[in-house]
């Protein structure tokens, strides 16, 4: 056990799993809770979801906080903030109460996600990073699955109130943050991180692909599930069943995707992801069969697991001292689309549901075209094929 608390990899797993445990509970209960306990209408849930995305958009502020707090301690504080926001959720069933607890939860979640990416790319060797990140992704899916099962048992068989369910999941995450702070060794940075917020022209391709990834993510999160409910009348039980299937498949395939990246490289992996997403989004636009729509939903989710390749591409081209600041900036870039795209495409949806997914396919096609600029062996100084290898 002593060796566990001296392991950087173990800490990466603790950070990732504590995040998945409470966030899976928060998300899976949210829609039912806000309607049943807080009587939310459409505008209020829209405001809440917008507020939830603001800390992601402001993820670049991690760099400013790192001037005063080291990455590892900030990660512990982020775990505790996430847990605090979740455990308080059930005790404030009002619009203002839920807005405040959502912002607290989201600040912890997005800071933790940013720091997890930063520390992963700093602590993992370039040859092992895809494999270990794939295993962590699988472990996160397993944790979400466990959370779903616990929630089902608590509410189905023991009729536990919402506030106590939130208290349980948020409380465990909060306690994990305290234990991690007390027990894990403090790991010194191998390279002192740059504390300035800056966009570096050398990383322009990574930034662009990150922006497009955020846009595609929003289209999937907001509209793929909505299509199933609105067009095919899928009920909540079948939606939960789909989430279960996605989690189980992710547990199996994520490590394999990591090994695929390690063997074939980021360029090939991202091309497979992007062309797959083009086909999925075009199919969404014209799907008429419920079971084929289920299939698309599952494949869509699996393809996003291949986004690990974008992280490891950045790891290979980045100056080691830039990883923390560039991770924070890229997280903000990824969330730019979250600020305006759901509302904009919501208006498009009223005119044509197919057009929304055609736009998604177009974004994926642009990403596919840009992937040809990724070198076969990317490295610092040879970030794109437009530059000559040194």
N, C-alpha and C positions, 0 to 999 in steps of 0.2 A: 504493500500500500504506500510505503514511503516513496518508492520509485514512481508511483502514479503521480504524486504531487510534485515530482521533479521533472515531469515530462511536458514538453511544449505541445506535443501532439495531443496528450490527454486534455490539456486546457482548451485546445481548439474544439475538441469533442464536447466538453462541458459547456462552452459558450454556445455552440450550435444547438445542442440538445435542450438546454434550458430555454433558449429562444423558441424552439419549435413547440415545446410542451405547453407553455402558457399562451402563445399566439394562436395555436391550433384551437385551443379552448375558446379564446376570445372571439375568433372569427366564426367558429361553428355555431356559437350561441347568439351572436349579435343580432341577426335579423328577427329572431323570435323574441329575444329579450326587449329590444327597443319598441316592438309593437305591443307585446303583452304587458310589459311593466311600465313603459314610458309613453305609450300611445303615440308613437312617432308617425308623422305623415311623410310623404315622399320628399318634400323639401328639406325636412329635418335630417333624414338619413343622408341626403345629398350633401348637406353642410357637414355632417359628421365625417363622411368619407373624404371630403375635401380637406378637412382639418387633419385627418389621419395622414394624408400625403404630404402636408407642409413640412414636417420634420425630415422627410426623405429629400425634399427639394432643398432643404437647408443643411444637408449632410456635410457640406463643405466646412461648416463651422466647427466640425471635429478638429480641424487643423488648428483653429484658434484656441480651443480648449487644451490641446496638447502642449501649448506653451506653458501651462500651469500644472498639468497632470500627465503622467506618463501613460502610454497606450494601455498597458495591462491594468492599471488601477481604474482608468476610465471605462474599460470593458466591464469590470466588476460593478462600477456605479451604474452602468447601462443595464446590466442584468437586474439590478435591484430596482431601477426605475421602471423597467418593463414589468417586473413582478408587482410593484406597487400599483401601477396603473391598472393592471388586471384585477388584483385583489380588491381594489376600491370600487370597481365598476358596478358591482351588484348593490352597493350601498347608496348609490346616487342615481336612482331611476327618474331623472328629469333631463330636459334638454341641456341645460347649462352644466349639470353634474356629469353627464355623459360626454359632453364636449371637452371638459377639463380632464377627466380621467383618460379619455382617448388620446389627448395630446401628450399626457405623461407617459402612457403606454407606448405611443408611437415614437417619442423621443428616445426612450430606452431601446426600442426595437431597431430603429434606423441607425442609431449610433453603434449599437452592438453589431449589426450586420456590416456596417462600414469597417469597424475595427476587426471583425472576424476575417473579412477579406484581406485587409491590410496585413494583419499578423500572419495569416496563412501564407501569403506570398513572400513574406520576409523569412518565416521560419522553416518552410518546406523547401527542399532542394528541387531544382527545376525538373529533374528526371522523375522524381517521386510525386510531385505536386498533383498531376492529373489523377493518379491512382488514389491518393489519400483523399483528395477533394471528392472523388466519386464515392468513396466509402463513407465520408461524412454526410454527403447528400442522401445516401441510402439510410444512414442512421437517423437522420432528421425525419425521413418518411416513416420509419419504424416508430419513432417517438410520437409523431402525429397520429399514427394508427392507434397506439396505446392510449393517447389522450381521447380519441373518439370512443374507444371501447369503454374507458372509465366513465366518460360523460353519459354514454348510453346506459350503463349499469346504475349510475347514481340517480339518474332522472327517471328511468323506466321502472326500476324495481324498488328503489328507495325513496322516490319522489322528493329528492333533495331540492331545496329552493335555489333559484339562480344565484343569489348572493353568496351562498355557501359553496356552490360549485366554483364561482369566480375566486372566492377566498382560498379554496383548496389549491387551485392551479397557480394563481398569482403568488400565494404564500410560499409554495414549494420553490418557485423560481427565485423569489426574494431571498429565501434561506440559502439556496445554492450559491447566490452571489456572495453572501456573507462568508460561507464556508470556503469558497474558492479564494476569497481575499485573505482569509486567515491561514489556509493550509498550503496553497501553491507557493513554490519558490518564486522570487522575483527574477525574471529572466532579463538580462541586460540586452539592449539592442546591439546586434552585430554591426549595424551601420546607424549612425545618428541620423534621424529623419529630418528632412527640411520642413520647417514649421510655417512656410509661406504658402498662400493660396495663389496658384498660378496655372495657366493653361500653357503647356509646352507644345510647340509646333511639331516636335518629333512624334508626339502621340496622337496626331490628328485623326488617323484612321481608327485607332482604338476608341477615341471619343465619339466619332461618327457612328461606328457600329454599336456603341453603348447607347446612344440616343435612339437609334432605330430599334434596338432591343427593348427599350422602355416603351416605345410606341406600340410594338407588337404585343408586349405584355399587357398593356392596358386594354387593347382590343380583345384579347383572350379573356382576361379577368372580368371585364365589364359585360361583354356581349356574347361570348360563347355559351355560358350558362344561361343567360337571359334568352337566347334563341331556343334552347331546349325547353324552357318553361313556357315561353310565349307561343312558339310555333307548334310544339309537340305536346304541350300540357304535362311535362314531366313533374311528378310530385316531389316533395322534400325527401321522402324515403329513398327514391331512386337517385336523387342527386347525391345524397350521403353515400349510397352504395357506389356511385361513380368515384367519389373521393377515396373510398376504401380501396377500390381497384387500382386507382392511380398510385396510392401509397404503396400497395403491395408490389406493383410492377416497378416502381421506382427503387424499392429495396433490392430488387433483383437486377435491374438493368443499370442503375447508376454506377456501381463498381465496374461493370463491363464497359460502360461509356468512358470511364476514366482510363481503363487499359487501352481502349481504342485510340484515345487521344495520344497516349504515351507511344503507341506503335506507329500511327499514321500521321500524327501531327495536327496542329491547330487548323491549318489551311483546309485540309480534306474534311475534317470534322465539321467545321463551320459551313462549308459548302453543302454537306449532307443536311445539316440542320436547316439552312436557309431554303434550299430547294424543296425540302420536305414541308416546310411551312407555307411555301407558295402553293403547293398542291393541296394542303389542308385548308387554307383560307379560301381558295377557289372552290373547293368542295363544299365548305360551309355556305358559300353564297348560293349554291343551287341544290343543296341536299333536300330530299323529300322523304327519305326513309329514316324512321326513328333509330333503328339499330345501327345504320350507317352513321348517323349523327353521334350516337354513343361512341362508336369506333373513332371518329374524328376527335372527339373530346379527349379520349385516352391518348391517342397518338400525339395530339397537340401538346399535352402535358409532358409526355416523354421527350419530345424534341427539345423542349426548353431545358431539359437536364443537360443537353449538349453545350449549353452556354458556359459550362466550366472551361471550355476551350478558349473563350474570350479572355477569361481571367489569366489562364496560363500563357496566352499570347502576350498579354501585357507584362507578366512576370519576366518573360524572356527579353523584351525590348526595353524595360525600364531601368533607369539608373537606380540602384538599390536605395539611395537616400530619398527618392521621389515617391516611393510606394505608398506611404501613409497619406501624403497630400493628394497624390493623383487618385488614390482609391476614394477619398472623400469627394473630390471634384467629380469623378466619374459617377458616383452615386447620385449626386445632384443632377448631372446631365441625364442619367437614366430616368429621373423623376420629372424632368421638364414636361414631358408629354402628359404626365398624370395631372398636371395643373389645368390643361385646356382641352386635351383630346376627348375625354369622356363626354363633356358637355357638347363639344362641337359635333362629334359623331352621333351623339344622342339625337341631335336635330336631323342629321343625315338619315338616321334610322327611321324617323317618321316618314321620310320620303321613300327610302328603299333600304330594306335590311341587307339585300345582296350587295349593295354598293359599299357598305361598311366593311365587309369582308374582302371585297375587291381592292379597297384601299389598303387593307392589311396585307394582301398578297403583293401589292405594288411595293410596299415597304420592304417585305421579305425579298422581293426580286432585286431591289436596289442593294440590299445587304449582300445578296449572292454575287452581284456584279463587283462590289467592292472587295469581296473576299479574294478575288484574283490578285489583289495588291498585297496580300499577305505572303511573305517569302516562305519558301519551303523550310528554311531554318532561320526563323526570325531571331534577331539579337540586337543588343544595344548598338546603335550606329547603322543598323540594317533593318529598320522598322517596317519598310514597305519595299516593294519591288521597284519603286521609282528611284530608290537610292542604291548605289552600288555597294556590294558587300566589301567590307574592309579586309 
